[in-house]
Amino acid sequence: MSEMITADLVDLDLSAENKEAAARALAERMVTLGRVTDLDGFLADVAAREAQMPTGLDGGIGIPHCRSVHVTEPTLGFGRSAAGIDFGAPDGPADLIFLIAAPAGADDAHLTILSSLARQLMNAEFTSALRAVDDAAAAAALIRGDESPAAAASTAPEGSESAEDSENSKGSKDSVAVSAAASADTATGTTTSVRPFRIVAVTSCPTGIAHTYMAAESLENAGREAGVEVVVETQGSAGFTRLDPAVIAAADGVIFAHDVPVRDKDRFAGKPTVDVGVKAGINKPAELITEVRGKAARGEVSAGSAPGTPVERAGESGEGYGTKLRKWLMSGVSYMVPFVAAGGLLIALGFAIGGWTVNKAPSVMDHFVWTQTDSWGALLFQIGGVAFNFLVPVLAGYIAYGMADRPGLVPGFVGGAIALNINAGFLGGLAAGLIAGGVVIGIQKVKIPVALRGIMPVVVIPLISAAIVGFLMFVVIGKPIASAQKGMTDWLNGLTGTNAVLLGALLGLMMCFDLGGPVNKVAYTFATAGIAVASPSDSAMKIMAAVMAAGMVPPLAMALATTVRGKLFTQTERENGKAAWVLGASFISEGAIPFAAADPLRVIPSAMVGGAVTGSLSMAFSATLRAPHGGIFVVPLIGNPFLYLIAIAAGVCVTTALVVVLKGMRKQAPEGTGTGVADAATATKVDSKEPVAA
């Protein structure tokens, strides 16, 4: 394997006028050595990364970097500019420029070396040596670590700097500054019974190569200078090791220095926290430490008061296990819905084109006639059936992903596929996803040797977790879940008369309660689960029809209300009403959210009544729907379409009438003064983050 940097990749007299020219000059050296295959493509990737956040750092350093498919192996280019080049650092131009090129699939070992360089850049002795060196080969050796800064520099460092070298060496091996307390005691030459202030930190950046580790090193160094224990979790490209829960529990404060979301952030709940961008962690670590200590002092927080309490249980009630469970389940549902939509619409189109016997047609691989509509219908039906086969595995896989990140995907998908094979259906998929995520989390908590960490995510975790989940699904819980799934299906198939109408009313109420929120999602997922098979039952198609019809009512009703009684609404609401016509017709319930947010105590109950009317009428009329989405655009695919439209119209009229009456009863606010609502209803908000079918 080639060395990451050689003398040919060093330019000690870089004459570029700007950062683009500097990147090109260093990249051309990489092209010459065969490290980069497409110069312009690679520079485009560098520019894209630079657009996310400037890569200039205080102290005259520029670190343009990226991951790129045009890079054949991890490579460093180094340039030194006498005039300085602007990389967006607050303190001015950079004279030390490092171009870091990582392949799109760089392995952990190389990324660890890159992270070591990032940490070294926080060492003043290292950067001083780079500014003094006058030979390209010596500069490359210094960057590789083959030559120490003390040997490269013309001036011998003071005795304390050997300790710095030792600490930097430790920092290059691990992101955790376990030795911070010992360093502080050595520096003061005293031993005290009062433990130092303890901080846990998380650093991360978009590429996870440079800023992540530089921020960690900067925080650790500042902690040593302040006599504070700082333990850092670097969430970088080489993966990351979660901090020991005991370390988090013992911490007095938390620092997040990140430009991408912190993974498993709830582990740190309930502690004084400073949340900043990753560059703040690099440029002003001492200020961050002072700030978090101040927050801890003002809040009188002591994490050591309850060391036995699991960190995951800390924090506000909204961050409890119920909330996390809902987020995990919604993660799976959100990734599953596009498969439901595509597969359901294709199957419905297949029936519309090829007739009701299209599900009995032979495989289009064996029989396909270009001029026959039956063949085209069978083709669409069979493609949709294949898409439906992914529903349960995707549901399970992304529930596990929501729990355990990428390591949860393999056991989740395997468990979901098993659930499909043993006819455990969606209940089996839900169970498989939760089990897979839990198994992976359990494996990740096991302490392993450093030498094995590289193979954990690609070999050990997938192997062990898939085997455990497969065993549980096949041997332990698969059969009971399959029986429960069959029982639920039989119950749905047996719904007739009053029971069916009541179910339609209940689903209508749920669809209109929070307009895309969790309750709405439960109703929609229940409906799509029933039709997510190649040959859904008649009851399942009735439920799907009722759910879509009820979901169309709120925006259509608000559009109609703003048309017939415009004086009851502000100018902004009347404009929103025009858009609500299209949104409602397309089965996008969010079209009613602006009205519900402004006047929830009048709009939401009215919408729920109308939705219940529509849902019950749809079930009473025996309207059926094979597609999970589409609004009026899939009316040709609906069974009993005329009565179905009557059910929607009835619900819209009921909701419109209630809204007009309720709004007419309240005292009118002057036109143009806002929403016109003068009561406490304006304080209630409706969850508008998630669309009904996304």
N, C-alpha and C positions, 0 to 999 in steps of 0.2 A: 504494500500500500504506500502511495506517495506521501511525502511529508506535506503537511497542510500549508506551510509557507516555506519558500526557498528564496535565495538571493535574487532569482529572476522575477520574483513577485514583489520586490522592494524597489521603491523609487525615492531616494533621499533628496532629490531636487525636483519635486513635483511642481510644475509651472502652470497648472491649470488656473483659470480665472474664476471659475464657479464650480459648484458641487457637481453639476452634470458633467462638466469636462473632466473633473477629478475622477468621478466614477468610470467614465469611459477610458481614461488613461490606464487605470489599474485593471479594468476589465479586459482591455486589449492584451495585457500580459497574460491573463488567464486563458484567453483564446489561443494565444501562441503556444501555451503549454498543453492545450487540449482539455483544460479544466472546464471551459465554457464552450458550448457548441454553436450558439446563436447569439452574437454580440447584441444586436438590437433587441431581441426578445428578452435577454437577460436584463439589459438596461431598462426596459419597460417595466419589468418586475421590481427593479430597484426603485424606479420612480414611483410606482404604485405604493410601495412600502413607505417611501418618504412622504407621500401625500397623506398618509394616515397620521403621521406625527414626525416633526423634524427630528433628525438623529444627531444634532449637535449637542454636546455636553459642556458644562462649565469646566474650565481648565484647558481649553484649546483642543478639544477632542471631537472628531467627527466619526461616526460609525455607520455609514450607509450599509444596509444589509437586507437580505431577503432569502426566501426559499424559492427555488425556480426549477422547472423541469429542464432548463437549458444548462444546468450545472451537473457535471459528471461525478464529482467528488467534492467533499467539503474543502474549501479553499479560502485562504486569507491573502489579501493584498494590502501592503502598507505603503503609504506615501507621506513625505514630510514637506510641507510648504513653507517657504521663507516668508512669503507675503501674507499667508493666511487665507482661508476659504470659508465663506459664510455657510454654515450648516444649521443656522437657526438657533444657536445657543444664546442664552441671555447675556453672557459676558463677552460676546464678540466672536471673531473668526476662529477657525480651528487650524492648527498647524500640524497636528497628528491625525492622519486619516486612515482608518481601517475599513477596507471593503470586505465584508464577510459574505461569502457565497455558499449556501447550503443546498444540497439537492432536495427535491420535493419529498423524498423518502429517506432523509438522512438518518443513520443509525445512532443509537444512544451514545456509543463510545465517542464518535466524532463530535456530537453536540455537547458532550461533557467537556471536551477540550475547548470548544468555542466558549462555553460558559466560564471556564477557567481564565481565558483571556479577558473576558468581560470583567471578571473580578479584579484581575491584575491592573486594569485601567484605573481603578480606584486607589492604587498604590502610587504615591507621589515619587517614590524612589524609582519605580519602573518607568514612569513617563519621563522623568528627568534623564534617565539613562538613554531612552530613545531619542531625546533631543540632542544628546551629546555624541552619540555614536556616529562614526564617520565611514563605516564600511557596511555595505548591503548584507554581506554574509553574517556579520556580527549582529546586525539588527534582526535578521531572520532567526538566528540562534537565540537571541534574547527573547523574542516573542514566543518561540517554541518552548522556552524554559531550559534549553541546553546550557545557557550561560546566565548567571545570576546578575541582577542589576548592579550589585556591588563590584563584580568583576568588570562589567562593561563601563561603569562610571569611572571618571578620572579621580574622583575624591572618595576617600573611604567614609562610609557611614558611621554614625555614632553607635555605641553599643546597643542601644535600645532597638536599632533597626534590625538586628538579627532576630529579635523576637517577632518583629513585623513579618520578616521573611517566613518564619515558622508559622505564623497565623495565616499568611496568604497561601502557604502550601496546604494547610488544613482546609482553607476555604475552597481550594480547587477540587477537593475530593468530595465535599458534602456541602449542602446549602444550609446546614444547621450550625449555628455558632455555639456549640455546647461548651466550648472552653472560655466563653466570655467572662464568666464570674471568676475563674481562676486567673485570667489575665488581669482583671481589675485588682484582685487581691495582691498579685505580684507587683503591680505598679505602685500600690500604696505601701506595700511592705507590712501590712497589718492584717490581723484576723479579727473579725467582729462577729458577734452573735446575731446582729440584726441583718437579715438577708437583704440583698439589693432589690431594687424595683425590677420587676420582670415584665418583659414585653414579648408577645408573639406577633409575627408579621407574615404577610403574604405578598409576594411580588409576582407580577406577570406583565407581559407585553404581547402585542399581536403576533409576532413571530416566535417569541419565546427563546430567543437566541442570545441577545446582548443585554438589553435594558433590564430584563428579569434578574440576571445575575449581578449586574452592576449595582442595581438598587439594593440587593441583598447584602453585598459586600459593604456598600456605603452605610447601611443601617447598622451592620455589625461593628464596623469601625467606630461609628459615632457612639454606639452603646458602650464599647470598651473605654472610650475617652470620658464618658459620663458616669462610669461605674454602674452601668445598667446591664442586666442580662437581656440579650436580644436573641431570640430563636426564630429563624426565618424558614418558611416553606416556599420554595421557588417552584411555581407552577409553569415550567418551561417546556420546550419541545422534546426534551429527553424524558418526559414524564415527570412525575413528582411523587414524593413520599409524604403521606399525610402526617402531620404532627401528632405525636402521642397525645391522646386525650388527657392524660395526666399533666402533660406540659401546658396544655391549653387551660386546664382547670386551675393550675397554679399561677397563671399569668395575671398581672394587675392591669394590663391594657393591651390593646390590639392596634396594629397599623396595617392598613391595606394600601399598598402602592401598586396600582394596577391600571391597565388600559383595556383589559378584557375581563369579563365577569369572573369573580372569585368562585372557585368550585367549592361546593359544600359550605357556603358562607355561614349557614346557621350553626355550625360548630362553635362559632365565636360569639354567639348571641349573649346579651346580658352583661357585656364588659365595656368599659370606656373605649371608644374606637375613634381613630382618625382615618378617614377615607380620602385618598388623594390619587393623582395620576402617578405613573411609575417614574416620571422624570423628577417629580418632587422628592421621591425616595432617594434619587441619586444626588440631587443638587442641594437639598436642605434637610438632611436626616436629623441633625441636631435639633432643628426647630420642631420636627415632627415628634421627636422623643419628648421635648419639653411640653408640647401641646397635649400629648396623651397623659403625661404625668399630671398636668394641670387638671385635666378632666377627671382623672382618678381622685385627685385631692378634693375637688369640689363635690364629687359624687360620693366620696367616702366609700368607695368600692374596694372590697378585699376578696379576691378570688379564692384565697386560702381558707375562708371561713367555712366552706362546705366542700372539702376536697373529694368527698365520696359521691357527690351529685354528678351524674353524667351530663356533660356539656350539652348534648343534644336536647336535653329537656329544659335547658335554660331559655330565658328570653320571654317575649310576650306570648300570650295565649294563641295569637294568630299564627305563631310559628311552631305550633305543636304538631304531633304526629298526624292528626286529622287533616290539617292543612297540607302537610307533606304528602299524605296519601292521595289527596285530591289532585295535587300537582303531578304526581307520578302517573295517575290514571289518565289525566288530561294530556300528558305527554304522549302516551300510547294512542289515545283517541285522535289527537291532532295529526299524527303521522298516518293513521289508518284511513281517515276520511277521504283523502284524495283517491285511494284505491277503491273505496266504496263508490265514490262519485263516478270515476272512470268505468269501473266494472259494471255498476248498475245501469248507467246510461247505455253502454254498449250492449248489454243483455236486452234492455228494453227496446233499443233500436233493432236488434236482431229479431225480436218478436214482431215489431211493427213491419219490418220488411219481409221477413220469411214466414210469418204466420205463427199460430200457436203450437204447431208441431215442430218448430225449429229445434227444440231441445232433443228431439229424437233423430235428427239428421246425422248421417255418418261424418266422420272426421273430414274436414276440408282438405287434409293432406291426401286422402284417398279419393275424394270426389269433390271437384270444384269446377263449375262451368261458368265461364266469364259472363255469359249472356243471360244467366238465370238469376232472378232476384232471390230465389230460395237459397242459392249458394252464398250470395252476399250476406243474406240474413244469418245463415249458419256461421259464416266467418266472424261476423260481429259478435254473435252469441258466444262462440267458443273463445274468442279473445277476452270477452268480458268474464267468462268463467275462469280463465287462467288468472286474470287480475284478482278475482274474488278469492282464489286460493292463497293469496298473500295476506289476506286480511288478518287472520288470527296470528300468524307468525310476526307480522309487523306490529300488531297491537302488543304482543308479549315482548318483542324485542325492544320496543321503545319505552315500555314501562320500565324494563330493566335498565335501559339507558338513562331514563330520568332519575333512577336511584343510584346507579353506580358508574355513570358515564360510559365511555366506549367499551370498557371490559365487560359490561353487561349485555352487549349486543349478541354475542355468540350463544351463550346459554339461553338468552331470551328467545332468539329465533328458533333454536333447537326445541325448546319447550313448547313454543307455539306451534311448530310443525307437528310435534307429537300430539298435542291437543287436537289438531285437525285430523290426524290419522285415526285417533281412537274415538272420534265423534264427541269430544268434550266441548266443542264449540267455543263460544266467546267466554263462557265461564272458565273453561280450561285455559284459554289464553290469558285471562286476568290472573289466574292462580300461577301459571307458569312464569309470567313476567315478574310478579312480586317475589316468587321463590328465587328466580334467577338473580334478581337484584340483591336480595338478602344474602344469597350464597357468595356472590362476588364480594360484597362488603365484608363478609366474614373472612374470606380468604385474604383480603387486603390488610386485615388487622394482624395477620400472623407475621411475626418478625422473621425475616429471611436473611441469609448472608448477602453481602454486597455483590459478590460474584454472580449471584443468580438473578439479580434485579433486571438485567437486560432481557432475559428470556421469560420473565413473568407475564408481561402483557400479550406475548405472541404464542406462548406454548403452555405455560403452567396454568394460568388462570382459565383460558378457554378449555383446556383439557379437563381439569378437575371440575370446574363449574358445570360444563356440559354433561359430564358423567353423572354428577349428583342430581341435576335437574331431570335428566333422562330417567334415572332410576326412580325418582319420586313420582314422575308422571306415569310411567309404565306400570310400576309395581304397587305404589302406595295410594296415591290420591286420584289417579286417572279414572278408574272405574266409577267411584262415587260421584265425581264431577260429571262424567258422561251421563249417569243416571239422572242427576239433577237437571242437566241440560235437556234431556229427553222429557222429563216431567214438565218443565216450563214450556217446551214446544207443544206438548199435548194439551196443556192448559190453554194456551193461546188458540190452538186449533178448535177447542171446544167452546170458545166464547161466542155466544149468540144473544140476540135480543137485548134485554136491559143491561146485562153485564157488558156487552160490547159498547153500548152507548155511554155507560158510565166510565169505561176505560177511555173512550174518546174524549169525554169532558175533562178527565184528569190530565190526560196528555196535553190538551189544549191549555189548561191552566198553567202547566209547567212550562210550555213553550213561550208563554207570554209573561211569565213572572219576572225574569231578569234579562230577557232580550239578548241572549248570547252568553249568559253567565253559566255557572255550574249546574243550576237546576234545568235550564234549557238544554244543556249538553247531555244531561242524564236522559231526558226524554228522546232527544235526537239519536243518541247512541242505542237506546233500547229499540227504536224503530229500525235503524240501519242494521242492527244485529240480526233482525228477523229476515231481512231480504238478502243478506250476504251469503246466499247460496245460489247454485245454478237454478234450482227449482223451488222458490219460496212458496210457503203455504198461502192460501187465500187470506187467512187471518193476518199473517205478517204483512201482506200487501195492503190490507185495510188500515193497519196501524200506521204504516208509512204514509199513506195518503192523508190520514187524519193529522199527523204531525206536521207535514208540509203545509196543509191548508191552514192550520192554526197559526203557524209561524208567519204566514203572509198577512194575517189580519192587522196587527198593530200599525205597520207603516202605511198600509192602504187606508186604514181608518183615519189616521192623522192627516194623510193627504186629502181625503174627502172632507174632513172637518175644516181644514184651512181654506177649502174651496167654498163650502156652503156658508160658513160663518167666519170669514176672514178677520172681522173686527175683534174677535176674541183672542187673536194671536198677534204677536209683534211682526214687524216687517221681516226680520230674520227668520222667524218661524214659518212665515208664509213662503219664503224662498226655499226653506228646507222641505216644505210640503210638496213642492214641485218635484224635487228629487225623490221623495218618498214614494211617488207613484211607480217609478221604475224599480226602486229597491224592493218594494213590496211585491210587485209582479214577478220579481226574480227570486223570491224567497230569501230575502236578506232582511231579517228582523231588525238589524241595527238602524234601519231608516227611521225607526221610532225613538231612538235613544235621545236625540236632542230635546224632544218634547217631554219624555219621561224624566230626564235630568232636571228640566226646568220646573216641572209640576208633577212630581211622582205620585202624590196622594190622589190625584184625579186621573192621571193618564194610565198608570199601571193597573189599578183595579178595573177600570173600564176595558182595557185591553184583555185582561184575564177573563172577564165575563164574555166578551166577544169570541175569544179563543176557545172557551169551553163550549159555546154554542156551535161554532164551526166544527170542532172535533167530534162532538156528539152527533151532529147531523151527517157528517162524512161517514161515520161508522154506521149510522142508521140507513143511509142510502147505499151501503155496501160498495162504496167507491174503492178502487184498488189502484196501487201505484208500484211499478217495478223499479223506478228510478229514485235514487235518494235525494235528488236535487233538481232544480230547473224551473220551478214556478210554472207560470202559464206556458212556458215554452215547451213543456213536456205534456201538455193537455192531450195530444193525440195518443199518448201512451197510457192514459188513465182509463180505468174501467168506470163506466157511468159518468162520462165527463160533464154532461149537462147538469146533473144533480150535484156533482162535485163543485161546479162553479156557483150553483145556488147556495151551497153550504158556506162557501167563502163570502159571498155577497151578504148573506144573513149576518154572519159574524161581524163583518165590516160595518154594516148599518147599525147593529147594536152598540158597538164600541163608539162609533161616531156620535150617536144620539146621547150616550152617557157622557162623553167628553163635553159636548156642546151644553148639555144641561148643567153639569157640574161647574164648568167654567162660567156659565151665565149667572150662576148663583152667587159667585164671589164678587167682591167689590172690584171694579175695573181700575187698573193702574193707567196713568197717562200713556198715550201712544209714544213709543220710541224710548221708554225708560228702562228697557230690559225685557225680562220675561213677563212682566205684569203680575208676578206672584208675590203677594205681600205676607205670606205666612211661613211657618217653619218648614213647609214642604221643600223649599229650595235647598235645605241642608242635606237632603238625601240624594245620594248619587247612585247611578246604575252602572254596573260593570260593563264596559264597552270594549274590553280588550280583545275578546275572542269572537269571531264571526260565527254565525249559526252552523255553517257547514265547513268550517276550517279548523 
